[in-house]
Amino acid sequence: MHDGVIVKALSGYYYVMPDDAGSEAVQCRARGIFKKKGITPLVGDRVVFGLTENGEGTVDEIKPRTTELIRPPVANVDLAVLAFSLAEPALNVQLLDKFLVHTEKAGLRTVICLTKRDLLPEDGKLESPQQQLNALDDVIALYERIGYPVVVTSANKKEGIDELRSLLAGRISVFSGQSGVGKSSLLNALVPGLTLATNEISSKLGRGKHTTRHVELIPLGGEDGALVADTPGFSQLDFLQMEAEELSSCFVEMKRASAGCKFRGCLHQQEPGCQVLAAVEKGEIAPSRYKHYLVFLQEMKERKRRY
Protein backbone atom coordinates (compact mmCIF):
# COMPACT_ATOMS: atom_id res chain seq x y z
CA MET A 1 0.00 0.00 0.00
CA HIS A 2 1.13 3.55 -0.73
CA ASP A 3 0.14 7.04 0.41
CA GLY A 4 -0.54 9.87 -2.01
CA VAL A 5 -2.82 12.71 -3.05
CA ILE A 6 -5.38 12.77 -5.88
CA VAL A 7 -4.20 15.44 -8.32
CA LYS A 8 -6.76 14.88 -11.10
CA ALA A 9 -10.16 13.21 -11.57
CA LEU A 10 -11.28 12.53 -15.11
CA SER A 11 -13.70 10.05 -16.75
CA GLY A 12 -13.92 7.77 -13.71
CA TYR A 13 -10.16 7.66 -13.14
CA TYR A 14 -8.25 9.21 -10.25
CA TYR A 15 -4.65 10.22 -10.80
CA VAL A 16 -2.73 9.82 -7.54
CA MET A 17 0.64 11.47 -6.92
CA PRO A 18 2.61 9.21 -4.53
CA ASP A 19 4.34 10.76 -1.54
CA ASP A 20 7.62 9.30 -2.76
CA ALA A 21 9.63 12.17 -4.19
CA GLY A 22 10.14 11.99 -7.93
CA SER A 23 7.33 9.52 -8.58
CA GLU A 24 4.80 10.04 -11.37
CA ALA A 25 1.03 10.05 -10.91
CA VAL A 26 -0.66 6.64 -10.95
CA GLN A 27 -3.95 6.15 -12.79
CA CYS A 28 -6.39 4.56 -10.33
CA ARG A 29 -9.95 3.37 -10.05
CA ALA A 30 -11.84 3.74 -6.77
CA ARG A 31 -13.01 0.60 -4.98
CA GLY A 32 -16.73 -0.14 -5.22
CA ILE A 33 -17.18 0.26 -1.47
CA PHE A 34 -17.02 4.06 -1.86
CA LYS A 35 -19.98 4.08 -4.25
CA LYS A 36 -21.96 1.86 -1.89
CA LYS A 37 -21.32 4.32 0.94
CA GLY A 38 -22.15 7.33 -1.26
CA ILE A 39 -18.58 8.65 -1.06
CA THR A 40 -16.92 10.29 -4.05
CA PRO A 41 -13.13 10.74 -4.00
CA LEU A 42 -12.15 14.35 -4.64
CA VAL A 43 -9.11 16.05 -6.09
CA GLY A 44 -6.98 16.97 -3.07
CA ASP A 45 -7.93 13.86 -1.08
CA ARG A 46 -5.14 12.18 0.84
CA VAL A 47 -5.51 8.50 0.00
CA VAL A 48 -4.06 5.03 0.47
CA PHE A 49 -3.76 3.17 -2.82
CA GLY A 50 -2.51 -0.17 -4.10
CA LEU A 51 -0.80 -1.04 -7.38
CA THR A 52 -2.23 -3.58 -9.83
CA GLU A 53 -0.38 -5.86 -12.23
CA ASN A 54 -0.99 -3.60 -15.25
CA GLY A 55 0.77 -0.66 -13.61
CA GLU A 56 -2.43 1.10 -12.60
CA GLY A 57 -3.89 1.23 -9.10
CA THR A 58 -6.92 1.24 -6.83
CA VAL A 59 -7.89 3.85 -4.25
CA ASP A 60 -8.49 1.81 -1.08
CA GLU A 61 -8.87 4.47 1.62
CA ILE A 62 -9.67 8.18 1.80
CA LYS A 63 -8.12 9.92 4.78
CA PRO A 64 -10.14 12.48 6.81
CA ARG A 65 -10.58 15.83 5.05
CA THR A 66 -9.71 19.16 6.62
CA THR A 67 -11.88 21.11 4.15
CA GLU A 68 -14.29 20.21 1.36
CA LEU A 69 -15.51 22.51 -1.38
CA ILE A 70 -18.63 21.70 -3.38
CA ARG A 71 -18.02 24.07 -6.28
CA PRO A 72 -15.30 23.53 -7.37
CA PRO A 73 -15.08 19.99 -5.90
CA VAL A 74 -11.70 20.02 -4.10
CA ALA A 75 -10.67 18.65 -0.69
CA ASN A 76 -8.03 19.76 1.82
CA VAL A 77 -7.53 23.23 0.35
CA ASP A 78 -5.51 25.53 2.62
CA LEU A 79 -5.84 28.73 0.65
CA ALA A 80 -8.19 30.30 -1.88
CA VAL A 81 -6.71 32.67 -4.45
CA LEU A 82 -9.44 34.83 -5.96
CA ALA A 83 -8.25 36.10 -9.32
CA PHE A 84 -10.02 39.22 -10.60
CA SER A 85 -8.83 41.32 -13.50
CA LEU A 86 -8.37 45.06 -13.36
CA ALA A 87 -9.32 45.39 -17.03
CA GLU A 88 -10.73 43.27 -19.85
CA PRO A 89 -13.06 42.43 -18.13
CA ALA A 90 -13.35 45.39 -15.77
CA LEU A 91 -13.01 44.76 -12.04
CA ASN A 92 -16.34 43.62 -10.60
CA VAL A 93 -16.11 44.25 -6.83
CA GLN A 94 -19.67 43.02 -6.21
CA LEU A 95 -18.75 39.63 -7.67
CA LEU A 96 -15.48 39.70 -5.72
CA ASP A 97 -17.44 40.21 -2.50
CA LYS A 98 -19.71 37.29 -3.43
CA PHE A 99 -16.67 35.03 -3.89
CA LEU A 100 -15.35 36.23 -0.53
CA VAL A 101 -18.64 35.25 1.13
CA HIS A 102 -18.21 31.72 -0.20
CA THR A 103 -14.56 31.36 0.84
CA GLU A 104 -15.41 32.63 4.32
CA LYS A 105 -18.30 30.15 4.51
CA ALA A 106 -15.88 27.38 3.54
CA GLY A 107 -13.44 28.49 6.26
CA LEU A 108 -10.59 29.17 3.83
CA ARG A 109 -7.81 31.68 4.12
CA THR A 110 -8.09 33.96 1.10
CA VAL A 111 -5.70 35.98 -1.04
CA ILE A 112 -7.06 38.50 -3.54
CA CYS A 113 -5.05 38.48 -6.76
CA LEU A 114 -5.71 41.42 -9.09
CA THR A 115 -4.54 40.50 -12.58
CA LYS A 116 -3.70 42.34 -15.82
CA ARG A 117 -2.04 45.35 -14.18
CA ASP A 118 -0.37 46.07 -17.53
CA LEU A 119 -3.78 46.86 -19.07
CA LEU A 120 -4.60 49.53 -16.48
CA PRO A 121 -3.54 53.17 -17.02
CA GLU A 122 -0.47 54.25 -15.05
CA ASP A 123 -2.64 56.41 -12.77
CA GLY A 124 -4.51 53.26 -11.69
CA LYS A 125 -7.96 54.50 -12.70
CA LEU A 126 -10.54 51.72 -12.83
CA GLU A 127 -13.44 51.14 -15.17
CA SER A 128 -15.66 49.48 -12.58
CA PRO A 129 -19.19 48.25 -13.42
CA GLN A 130 -20.41 49.53 -10.05
CA GLN A 131 -18.44 52.82 -10.12
CA GLN A 132 -17.99 52.53 -6.34
CA LEU A 133 -14.22 52.21 -6.29
CA ASN A 134 -12.46 54.31 -8.88
CA ALA A 135 -8.77 53.60 -8.33
CA LEU A 136 -6.54 50.60 -7.76
CA ASP A 137 -5.13 52.10 -4.55
CA ASP A 138 -8.67 52.38 -3.14
CA VAL A 139 -9.35 48.69 -3.81
CA ILE A 140 -6.07 47.59 -2.21
CA ALA A 141 -6.62 49.79 0.84
CA LEU A 142 -10.20 48.57 1.36
CA TYR A 143 -9.47 44.86 1.31
CA GLU A 144 -6.16 45.04 3.17
CA ARG A 145 -7.91 47.02 5.92
CA ILE A 146 -10.44 44.18 6.23
CA GLY A 147 -7.55 41.71 6.52
CA TYR A 148 -7.17 40.17 3.05
CA PRO A 149 -3.71 40.05 1.45
CA VAL A 150 -3.88 41.69 -1.99
CA VAL A 151 -1.35 40.90 -4.73
CA VAL A 152 -1.33 42.90 -7.98
CA THR A 153 0.02 40.92 -10.92
CA SER A 154 0.77 41.04 -14.61
CA ALA A 155 1.40 37.63 -16.16
CA ASN A 156 2.78 39.28 -19.30
CA LYS A 157 5.35 41.34 -17.40
CA LYS A 158 5.86 38.79 -14.58
CA GLU A 159 4.89 41.43 -11.99
CA GLY A 160 3.81 40.15 -8.56
CA ILE A 161 4.54 36.52 -9.47
CA ASP A 162 7.27 35.97 -6.85
CA GLU A 163 5.12 37.59 -4.15
CA LEU A 164 2.20 35.32 -5.01
CA ARG A 165 4.42 32.23 -5.15
CA SER A 166 5.67 32.91 -1.61
CA LEU A 167 2.06 32.97 -0.32
CA LEU A 168 1.39 29.56 -1.92
CA ALA A 169 4.44 27.82 -0.43
CA GLY A 170 3.65 24.51 1.28
CA ARG A 171 -0.11 24.76 0.68
CA ILE A 172 -2.85 23.30 -1.48
CA SER A 173 -4.38 26.37 -3.08
CA VAL A 174 -7.42 26.75 -5.27
CA PHE A 175 -7.48 29.45 -7.94
CA SER A 176 -10.94 30.73 -8.70
CA GLY A 177 -12.64 33.83 -10.02
CA GLN A 178 -14.61 35.20 -12.92
CA SER A 179 -14.06 33.75 -16.38
CA GLY A 180 -11.54 35.49 -18.59
CA VAL A 181 -9.47 37.13 -15.84
CA GLY A 182 -6.27 35.28 -16.74
CA LYS A 183 -6.11 32.43 -14.21
CA SER A 184 -4.47 30.09 -16.72
CA SER A 185 -1.99 32.78 -17.81
CA LEU A 186 -1.18 33.39 -14.15
CA LEU A 187 -0.52 29.70 -13.53
CA ASN A 188 1.63 29.52 -16.66
CA ALA A 189 3.73 32.35 -15.19
CA LEU A 190 3.91 30.64 -11.77
CA VAL A 191 4.91 27.19 -13.01
CA PRO A 192 7.88 27.07 -15.41
CA GLY A 193 7.11 24.91 -18.45
CA LEU A 194 3.35 24.85 -17.85
CA THR A 195 1.27 25.54 -20.95
CA LEU A 196 -2.37 25.70 -19.91
CA ALA A 197 -4.75 26.75 -22.67
CA THR A 198 -5.75 30.40 -22.67
CA ASN A 199 -8.35 32.26 -24.70
CA GLU A 200 -8.79 35.81 -25.84
CA ILE A 201 -11.64 37.88 -24.41
CA SER A 202 -14.77 37.89 -26.54
CA SER A 203 -15.24 41.49 -27.67
CA LYS A 204 -18.95 40.85 -28.19
CA LEU A 205 -19.62 39.42 -24.73
CA GLY A 206 -16.88 41.24 -22.82
CA ARG A 207 -15.92 38.05 -21.02
CA GLY A 208 -13.63 35.10 -21.55
CA LYS A 209 -14.41 31.67 -22.86
CA HIS A 210 -14.05 28.79 -20.41
CA THR A 211 -10.62 27.24 -20.98
CA THR A 212 -10.46 24.87 -17.98
CA ARG A 213 -12.70 21.79 -18.13
CA HIS A 214 -11.77 19.86 -15.01
CA VAL A 215 -10.12 20.38 -11.64
CA GLU A 216 -6.45 19.47 -11.51
CA LEU A 217 -3.74 20.04 -8.91
CA ILE A 218 -0.50 21.29 -10.40
CA PRO A 219 2.83 21.02 -8.54
CA LEU A 220 4.28 24.50 -8.16
CA GLY A 221 7.83 23.20 -8.20
CA GLY A 222 10.46 23.57 -5.52
CA GLU A 223 10.82 21.57 -2.34
CA ASP A 224 7.86 22.91 -0.33
CA GLY A 225 5.28 20.61 -1.98
CA ALA A 226 2.94 23.43 -3.00
CA LEU A 227 0.02 22.38 -5.20
CA VAL A 228 -2.33 24.74 -7.01
CA ALA A 229 -5.71 24.00 -8.59
CA ASP A 230 -6.85 25.64 -11.76
CA THR A 231 -10.64 25.33 -11.71
CA PRO A 232 -13.35 25.83 -14.35
CA GLY A 233 -14.16 29.53 -14.57
CA PHE A 234 -17.66 30.60 -13.61
CA SER A 235 -19.44 33.91 -13.15
CA GLN A 236 -22.48 32.90 -11.09
CA LEU A 237 -22.65 31.80 -7.47
CA ASP A 238 -25.76 31.02 -5.47
CA PHE A 239 -26.53 30.95 -1.76
CA LEU A 240 -28.26 27.58 -1.61
CA GLN A 241 -26.07 26.36 1.26
CA MET A 242 -26.57 29.43 3.47
CA GLU A 243 -29.27 31.00 5.62
CA ALA A 244 -29.85 34.76 5.73
CA GLU A 245 -28.74 34.91 9.37
CA GLU A 246 -25.34 33.49 8.39
CA LEU A 247 -24.55 36.04 5.70
CA SER A 248 -23.11 38.81 7.86
CA SER A 249 -20.68 36.38 9.49
CA CYS A 250 -19.10 35.94 6.04
CA PHE A 251 -18.29 39.67 5.91
CA VAL A 252 -15.27 39.79 8.24
CA GLU A 253 -15.72 43.39 9.37
CA MET A 254 -19.48 42.94 9.87
CA LYS A 255 -18.93 39.80 11.92
CA ARG A 256 -16.72 41.80 14.30
CA ALA A 257 -19.26 44.60 14.65
CA SER A 258 -22.35 42.36 14.91
CA ALA A 259 -21.15 40.85 18.20
CA GLY A 260 -22.49 44.00 19.88
CA CYS A 261 -25.91 44.06 18.21
CA LYS A 262 -28.88 44.36 20.57
CA PHE A 263 -30.91 41.56 18.99
CA ARG A 264 -29.80 38.03 18.26
CA GLY A 265 -30.30 37.21 14.57
CA CYS A 266 -30.03 40.90 13.62
CA LEU A 267 -30.01 41.29 9.83
CA HIS A 268 -28.46 44.79 10.03
CA GLN A 269 -31.12 46.61 8.05
CA GLN A 270 -33.09 48.87 10.39
CA GLU A 271 -33.05 47.10 13.74
CA PRO A 272 -32.52 49.32 16.81
CA GLY A 273 -29.19 48.88 18.55
CA CYS A 274 -27.54 47.45 15.42
CA GLN A 275 -23.78 47.90 15.70
CA VAL A 276 -23.21 47.12 12.03
CA LEU A 277 -25.35 50.09 11.00
CA ALA A 278 -23.45 52.21 13.53
CA ALA A 279 -20.14 51.05 12.03
CA VAL A 280 -21.35 51.93 8.52
CA GLU A 281 -22.30 55.43 9.70
CA LYS A 282 -18.87 55.86 11.33
CA GLY A 283 -17.11 54.80 8.12
CA GLU A 284 -15.71 51.67 9.76
CA ILE A 285 -17.49 49.48 7.18
CA ALA A 286 -17.13 50.51 3.53
CA PRO A 287 -20.36 51.60 1.81
CA SER A 288 -19.64 49.23 -1.10
CA ARG A 289 -19.35 46.23 1.21
CA TYR A 290 -22.56 47.05 3.07
CA LYS A 291 -24.42 47.69 -0.21
CA HIS A 292 -23.31 44.28 -1.50
CA TYR A 293 -24.42 42.64 1.75
CA LEU A 294 -27.92 44.06 1.19
CA VAL A 295 -27.92 42.87 -2.47
CA PHE A 296 -26.94 39.34 -1.41
CA LEU A 297 -29.50 39.35 1.40
CA GLN A 298 -32.22 40.24 -1.09
CA GLU A 299 -31.04 37.42 -3.38
CA MET A 300 -31.39 34.98 -0.50
CA LYS A 301 -34.88 36.18 0.36
CA GLU A 302 -36.02 35.87 -3.26
CA ARG A 303 -34.53 32.38 -3.46
CA LYS A 304 -36.47 31.35 -0.37
CA ARG A 305 -39.70 32.64 -1.90
CA ARG A 306 -39.06 30.63 -5.09
CA TYR A 307 -38.43 27.41 -3.21
N, C-alpha and C positions, 0 to 999 in steps of 0.2 A: 504494500500500500504506500501511496505517496501523498504529500500535502501540496496544495497549489491554490491558485485563484483563477476563477473563470474570467477570461479577458474578452470573450466574444460568444454570442449566442446567435445561431443562424440555421434556419431550416431543420430544426430538431437536434442539431449538434451543439455541443458546448466545448469551447476551446480553452483548455486549462493550461496555464503557465505554471510549471513546477517550481517549487521553492529553490531547487538546486540551481545555483548560479550558472548561467550559460546555456541552460536547457531551452529547447524550443517548445511551443505550445503543442499539446496533445489533443487530437480530436476525440471527443468522448460522447457517449450516449448516457442519459440518466437512467438509473434503475427504475423498474416499473413501480416499485414501492412508493416513490414520490408522487406519481400520478394517483395511486390509490388513496394517498393521504391528502390529496389536493394541494401539494407543494410543487411550485415551479422554481427550479434553479434560476438565479439571476446573475447577470454580469456583476462582478465584484464579490460574489460569494467565495468565502474560504471553504475549500472542500477537501475531502479525502477521496482519492481515485485509484483505481487499479488498472494495470496494463493488460491488454488482450494479445493473443498470438499474432494478430495481423498488424500490430503496431499502434492500434487505437486504444481506447480506454473506456472505463465506465465510472461515472460519478456515483460513489457509494454512500457518502455522508456529506451533509451540508452543516457547517459549523454555525453556532449562534451569530446572528447579525447584530451589528451595533446600530445601523440605520437601514431604512428601506424606503426607497422612493417608488411611487406608483407610475409617475409620468415625468421623466423617463424611468423605465424599470431598472434601477441600479441599487445594489446593496453595499453597505459598509463605506459609504462616501464620507470623507472627513471634511470636505470643503466644496462649496459651490462657487463657481466663477460665472458671474452674470455678465455676458458680453453684449454691450449696446454701443451702436455706432454713433459718432458725433455728426455724421453726414452720410447721405446716400445709403440707407434712409436716415432722415433726421432723427435726432434723439427724442425718444418718447418716454418722458419721465413717469407718466401715468402707468404705462406698461412695466417700466422698471420697478415701480412701487408694488405692482401686482406680483411680479416675480419674487420680490423681497418678502411679501406676505407668505408665499408658499415655501420659501427656504427657511423662514422663521418657524413656520408650522412644522416643518420636517426636522427642526432642531439642528440645522447645519450652520457652521460658520460660513460667512459669505464675503467674497471679494467682488467689488464692482470694477469691471474692466471696460474702459471707454476706448473704442477702437477708431481707426481711420483718422487719427489726429492730423495727418498730412492733407486731408481734404477740407479741413477747417481753416478759415482765414487766420492770419497771424494774431489778430486782436482777440481771437477766441469767441467771436460772436456766434451764437447758435441760431439755427432755424428750427425752433421747437414747435411741434404741432399744438401744444397747449399754450405757448407764449408766456409761461410762468417763470421760467428761468432763461435768461437771455445770454448768459456768458458761461464759458467752461469753468472759470474760477468760482462762480456761484454754485455750480453743480458739485464741484469737488468739496467746497466748504460745507455745503448742506449735509452731504452724506458722511463726510469725515467727522463732523460735529455729532452726528447720531452715533457713530462708532464703527462705520464700515470703512475698511481700507479701500482706497480708490487708486487704480493704476491706469494711466493714460498711455495708449500704445499706438504705434503705426507699424503694421507688419511689413509694409513696403520699405520703410526706412529703419526697421529693427529698433524702433524707440520703445522703451519700457519693457522689452522682452526679458532682460536679465532680472529686473525687479519682480516681474511676474513669476519667473522661474523660481526665484528664491522663496516665494510664498507657497509654491506647490511642493517644495522639497519634503520627501518622506510621507506624502499623503496620497490618498485616492481622491481625485478631484473630478467633479462633473462640470463640463462647460455647457452652459445653456444660454438662451436669449432669443431675441426675435430673429426671424429668418433674414438672411442677407446682410448680417452685420460683420461678417468676416471671421466667424469662428474657425473655419477650416484653414483660412490663410494664417490666422494666429497660431494654430497648432503646427502648421508647416514651418513657421518661424521659430517655434519653441523646440521642435524635434528635428535635428539635422537629418536630412535624407528622407523625411516624410513627404509624401506627395498626395495629400488628400485632394479630392476633386473640389474645385471651386467654380462658381458661376457668376457671371456679370449680373448687375441689377437690371431688372426689367424696367425700361423707361416708361412703359405704359402703366404698369401697376405700381411702380415706385417701391418694389420690394424684391427680395431675392427669391430665386427658385430653391427648392429643397435639394441640397446636395448630399446629405447624410441619410442613409436608409436604415441603419441599424445602430445599436449601441455597441461600442467597442472601446476597451481600455487600451491605451497606447503607452508603452514605457517611455518615460521622459528622457531616459539615458542617465548616466552617472551612477553613483554607488548608493544613493539614498532610497532607491526603490520606488520613486514617484511614478504614479500611474494617472493618466488623464483620460476622461471619457468625452469623446465628441458625440453629441446626441442629435437626433433629428430636430431640425429647427421647427418652431411653431410660434404662432402669434396670438393664440387664444388660450386662456386658462379659465377654469371655472372654480366655483367654491363648493363643490358637491360634498367635500369631506369636512366642512367647517360650519359651525353654528355662528349666528350673528354676534353672540356674546363673546366669542373667541377672537373676533377680528382685531380688536384694539390691542390684544396681547401680542399680535404679530407686527405691530408698529412699535419699535423698541422704545422710542421716546414717549409714546402714549402709555405704554405698559408701566413705565416708571411713574408717570403723573397719575394714572388711574388708581394707584394704590390708596390715594387720599380721597377718592370720591365718596360722597355721602351715602349713595345707594349702591348696594350690591347688584351687579348686572347692569350697571349704568352704560348706556349706549353713546353717551357723550354728544347728545344733540341739543337738548334744551333742559335737561334735568337740573334742579337746584343743587348747589354744592358740588358741581362737577369740576374736578381739578384739571381735567383735560381742556375744557373750554377756557378755564382761567389761564392755563399755560399758553393756549393759542393767542389769547388777548395780550399776554405779556411778551409775545414774540419768542417764547421758548420752544414752540412747535411751529414749524414752517407752514404757512398757509397752503402751499401746494400739497404737502403731506396730509393735512387735515381734509382738504377738498377731496383728495383721492380716497381717503377713508370713507367719506360720505358716499362717494360714487360706488365703491365696492359694497357698502352696507345696503344701498338701494338695489344693487344687483342681487344680493343674497335674499332680500325680501321678495323681489319679483320671482326669483327661482322657487321660493317656498310656495308662492301663490300658484305657480304653474304645476307644481307637483302635489 
